[in-house]
Amino acid sequence: MAENDGRMQLVIVRHGESEWNLKNLFTGWTDVDLTDTGREEAAAGGKALREAGFDFDVCYTSLLKRAIHTLDIVLDELDRAWLPVHKTWRLNERHYGALQGLNKADAAAEHGEDQVLIWRRSFDVQPPALKPGDKRDPHIQAQFREVPQEDLPYTECLKDTIARAWPYFEQHIKPELEAKKRVLIAAHGNSLRALVMEFEHLTPDEILKVNIPTGVPCSYTFDSDWNITDKHYIGDPETIAKKIEAVANQGKVKK
């Protein structure tokens, strides 16, 4: 990746498999860690970036350990543990409300695959909200104590996630890219989909079909007018295709 050649270079990576990805549970803001497989995915993503010649100047991630640890592992593979890292709740996964902790396939059997797909991938339909004081309520969790209480959600749809993630991108990350800094973002399926929808000018129906695989870096190159001149996943194409299919199948009834 050439430095300061007039293009803007961004790489996004979804965290590796988490403990609740493995169990096929709605996770949202629940702060679960990576599995051994997730750590291997993150290491493989970092190795793929290193072998492809990528380097970075600044990194961004969420306040959730599965994304933070993914970024740490990627940076170790790149021998870039010293890079500045900015952590923000605005890059957290979408808050799944009262669905958090429920099995996706069980929910599909009970409520129907169509309803689960709406909850998982709809643009503007929120899942059932948490009740204040629920143990899953971010208002009472220590890691969000610096976030204004009125900003913390009880549930979110993708539209809500965009409303917090995209302004953060525009205010904090976009200026770094325009200064020709090479940026790496390690985040979550839905916070990254929020960004991808804006980058690629997708409709609500189009973003419904976008599935981002775990642990696989995706490179974007923009010109000075923010047109995408290149987008590609970094790694083995067959492996990446299988990962994307696995994400798409999470909300289906197990046969």
C-alpha positions in Angstrom: 0.0 0.0 0.0 1.7 3.1 -1.2 2.0 6.1 1.2 0.8 9.6 0.4 0.1 8.9 -3.3 -3.2 10.9 -3.4 -5.5 8.1 -2.5 -7.1 7.4 0.8 -6.6 3.9 2.3 -9.0 2.3 4.8 -9.1 -1.2 6.1 -12.1 -2.5 8.1 -12.2 -5.9 9.9 -15.0 -7.5 11.9 -13.8 -9.1 15.1 -13.0 -12.9 15.1 -15.5 -15.5 16.2 -16.8 -14.6 19.7 -18.0 -17.0 22.4 -21.6 -16.0 21.6 -21.0 -16.3 17.8 -20.0 -19.9 18.5 -23.3 -20.4 20.5 -25.3 -18.5 17.8 -26.6 -16.1 20.4 -27.7 -12.5 19.9 -24.8 -10.6 21.4 -25.1 -6.9 20.8 -23.4 -4.9 23.6 -22.8 -8.0 25.8 -19.0 -8.0 26.4 -18.0 -11.5 25.5 -14.5 -12.5 24.4 -13.1 -14.2 21.4 -12.9 -18.0 21.1 -9.7 -19.8 20.2 -11.0 -19.9 16.7 -11.7 -16.1 16.9 -8.1 -15.5 18.0 -6.8 -17.6 15.1 -9.1 -15.7 12.7 -7.7 -12.4 13.9 -4.1 -13.7 13.6 -4.8 -14.9 10.1 -6.2 -11.5 9.2 -3.1 -9.8 10.5 -0.8 -12.2 8.7 -2.8 -11.6 5.4 -2.4 -7.8 5.9 1.4 -8.2 6.6 1.9 -10.4 3.6 0.0 -8.0 1.3 2.3 -5.2 2.5 -0.2 -3.1 4.5 0.8 -0.6 7.1 -1.2 1.8 9.2 -0.9 5.1 11.1 -4.0 5.1 13.3 -6.6 2.6 14.5 -10.2 2.7 15.8 -12.3 0.2 17.7 -15.3 -0.2 20.0 -15.5 -0.5 23.8 -16.2 -4.3 23.5 -13.4 -6.7 24.1 -14.0 -9.0 21.1 -13.1 -6.1 18.8 -10.4 -4.7 21.0 -8.7 -8.1 21.3 -9.0 -8.6 17.5 -7.3 -5.4 16.9 -4.5 -6.2 19.4 -3.9 -9.5 17.7 -3.8 -8.0 14.2 -1.4 -5.3 15.3 0.9 -7.9 16.9 1.0 -9.8 13.6 1.9 -6.5 11.9 4.5 -5.6 14.6 2.5 -2.4 15.2 1.4 -2.7 18.8 2.6 0.8 19.3 0.1 2.4 16.9 -2.4 4.9 18.4 -5.8 3.3 19.1 -9.0 5.2 19.6 -11.8 3.4 21.4 -15.4 4.6 21.2 -18.9 3.2 22.0 -20.0 4.7 18.7 -18.4 1.7 17.0 -20.0 -0.8 19.2 -22.2 -3.5 17.7 -25.9 -2.7 17.3 -27.7 -3.1 20.6 -30.1 -6.0 20.3 -32.2 -5.1 23.3 -34.1 -7.9 25.0 -32.9 -10.4 22.3 -29.4 -10.3 23.8 -28.5 -13.8 25.0 -31.2 -15.6 23.0 -30.2 -18.3 20.4 -30.9 -17.1 16.9 -32.0 -20.5 15.6 -34.3 -21.1 18.6 -35.8 -17.6 18.0 -36.3 -18.5 14.3 -38.2 -21.7 15.3 -40.4 -19.7 17.7 -41.0 -16.5 15.8 -40.2 -17.6 12.2 -37.1 -17.0 10.0 -38.7 -14.0 8.4 -39.2 -12.2 11.8 -35.6 -13.1 12.9 -34.3 -11.8 9.6 -36.2 -8.5 10.2 -34.7 -8.2 13.7 -31.2 -9.0 12.4 -31.0 -7.2 9.1 -33.9 -4.7 8.8 -33.0 -1.1 8.5 -35.5 0.6 10.8 -37.2 -2.1 12.9 -36.0 -2.3 16.5 -36.0 -5.5 18.5 -37.9 -5.6 21.8 -36.3 -3.1 24.2 -34.6 -3.8 27.5 -36.3 -2.6 30.6 -34.3 0.0 32.6 -32.2 -1.7 35.3 -32.0 -5.0 33.4 -28.5 -6.5 34.0 -27.9 -6.1 30.3 -28.7 -2.3 30.5 -25.6 -0.3 29.4 -26.8 2.6 31.7 -25.6 0.5 34.7 -22.4 -1.0 33.2 -19.0 0.4 34.1 -17.5 0.6 30.7 -20.1 3.1 29.5 -19.9 5.4 32.6 -18.3 8.2 30.5 -21.1 8.1 27.9 -23.9 10.6 28.4 -26.8 8.5 29.8 -29.3 9.9 27.2 -27.1 8.6 24.4 -27.1 5.0 25.6 -29.7 2.7 24.0 -32.2 0.1 25.3 -32.4 -1.3 21.7 -31.3 -0.3 18.2 -32.0 -0.9 14.6 -29.4 -0.4 11.9 -30.8 3.1 11.3 -30.0 3.9 14.9 -26.5 2.4 14.6 -25.8 4.6 11.6 -27.0 7.6 13.5 -24.1 7.2 16.0 -21.4 5.5 13.9 -21.5 7.7 10.8 -21.2 11.1 12.5 -18.2 9.7 14.5 -16.6 8.6 11.2 -17.2 12.0 9.6 -15.9 13.9 12.7 -12.9 11.8 13.7 -11.9 9.2 11.0 -12.6 11.1 7.8 -10.2 13.9 8.6 -7.4 11.4 9.3 -8.0 9.8 5.9 -8.1 13.1 4.2 -4.7 13.9 5.8 -3.5 10.7 4.1 -3.3 8.7 7.3 -3.7 4.9 6.7 -6.6 3.8 8.9 -7.6 0.5 10.4 -11.0 -0.1 12.0 -11.7 -3.2 14.0 -15.4 -3.3 14.9 -18.6 -5.4 14.5 -20.9 -6.7 11.9 -23.5 -4.0 12.2 -21.4 -1.0 13.0 -19.3 -1.9 10.0 -22.4 -2.4 7.9 -23.5 1.1 8.9 -20.2 2.5 7.5 -20.4 0.3 4.4 -23.9 1.5 3.6 -22.7 5.1 3.6 -19.4 4.3 1.7 -21.2 2.4 -1.1 -24.5 4.4 -1.1 -26.6 1.3 -0.6 -30.3 1.3 -0.1 -32.0 -0.2 3.0 -32.9 -3.2 0.8 -29.3 -3.6 -0.4 -27.7 -3.4 3.0 -30.1 -6.2 4.1 -28.1 -8.6 1.9 -24.6 -7.6 3.1 -22.9 -10.1 5.3 -19.5 -9.3 6.7 -17.3 -12.3 7.6 -15.4 -12.6 10.9 -11.7 -11.8 11.0 -11.3 -11.0 7.3 -9.8 -7.6 6.5 -11.5 -5.6 3.8 -9.6 -2.8 2.0 -11.2 0.3 0.6 -9.4 2.8 -1.6 -11.1 6.2 -2.1 -10.2 9.0 -4.5 -10.2 12.7 -3.3 -14.0 12.9 -3.9 -14.7 9.8 -1.8 -15.4 7.6 -4.8 -14.4 4.0 -4.2 -11.6 3.1 -6.7 -11.0 -0.3 -5.1 -12.6 -2.7 -2.6 -11.4 -6.2 -1.9 -11.2 -8.7 0.9 -7.7 -9.8 1.9 -7.2 -13.5 2.2 -8.2 -16.8 0.5 -11.3 -16.2 -1.6 -12.8 -19.7 -1.0 -12.4 -19.4 2.8 -13.9 -15.9 2.7 -17.0 -17.1 0.6 -17.7 -19.8 3.2 -17.4 -17.3 6.1 -19.9 -15.0 4.4 -22.3 -17.8 3.8 -22.0 -18.9 7.5 -23.0 -15.3 8.6 -26.0 -15.3 6.3 -27.2 -18.7 7.7 -27.1 -17.7 11.4 -30.7 -16.8 11.7 -32.2 -19.9 10.1 -33.9 -22.8 11.8 -31.5 -25.7 12.3 -32.7 -28.8 10.4 
